Amino acid sequence: MSTTYVSGPHNTASASVVGATDPSRQARVRHIHVSTTETGASGMDFLAVERAVNGDLPVPELNHAEQQLAARLMTSEGHALAAIADLLGTEQRTISRWRAAWKKEQGDRT
């Protein structure tokens, strides 16, 4: 395990992340930043979500709301259904249902 310094957009919430990462993932995935002015809200730990979606070790356990946010972020970055489910420790069909609900939600807004 190595320590990696990941630099990205710098604002009050998404400063550089320092954490242990899986060296094999460094070349294949772009770092995802969770933008917010808070580190948590309504039972959500945005820093834990950011660490989870980027595979920073140890991967934190996420609650249901955090898992959904992580799945949304990873979906928007083009991650495969199986990869998202594996990372979040959930079933692929759960991710599929969430995606269907998001599409329906988008349709209801228009």
Secondary structure in CASP SS format (residue, H / E / C, confidence):
PFRMAT SS
TARGET T0000
AUTHOR 0000-0000-0000
METHOD secondary structure of the structure
MODEL  1
M C 1.00
S E 1.00
T E 1.00
T E 1.00
Y E 1.00
V E 1.00
S C 1.00
G C 1.00
P C 1.00
H C 1.00
N C 1.00
T C 1.00
A C 1.00
S C 1.00
A C 1.00
S C 1.00
V E 1.00
V E 1.00
G E 1.00
A E 1.00
T E 1.00
D C 1.00
P H 1.00
S H 1.00
R H 1.00
Q C 1.00
A C 1.00
R C 1.00
V C 1.00
R C 1.00
H C 1.00
I C 1.00
H C 1.00
V C 1.00
S C 1.00
T C 1.00
T C 1.00
E C 1.00
T C 1.00
G E 1.00
A E 1.00
S C 1.00
G C 1.00
M E 1.00
D E 1.00
F H 1.00
L H 1.00
A H 1.00
V H 1.00
E H 1.00
R H 1.00
A H 1.00
V H 1.00
N C 1.00
G C 1.00
D E 1.00
L E 1.00
P C 1.00
V C 1.00
P C 1.00
E C 1.00
L C 1.00
N C 1.00
H H 1.00
A H 1.00
E H 1.00
Q H 1.00
Q H 1.00
L H 1.00
A H 1.00
A H 1.00
R H 1.00
L H 1.00
M H 1.00
T H 1.00
S H 1.00
E C 1.00
G C 1.00
H C 1.00
A C 1.00
L H 1.00
A H 1.00
A H 1.00
I H 1.00
A H 1.00
D H 1.00
L H 1.00
L H 1.00
G C 1.00
T C 1.00
E C 1.00
Q H 1.00
R H 1.00
T H 1.00
I H 1.00
S H 1.00
R H 1.00
W H 1.00
R H 1.00
A H 1.00
A H 1.00
W H 1.00
K H 1.00
K H 1.00
E H 1.00
Q H 1.00
G H 1.00
D H 1.00
R H 1.00
T C 1.00
END
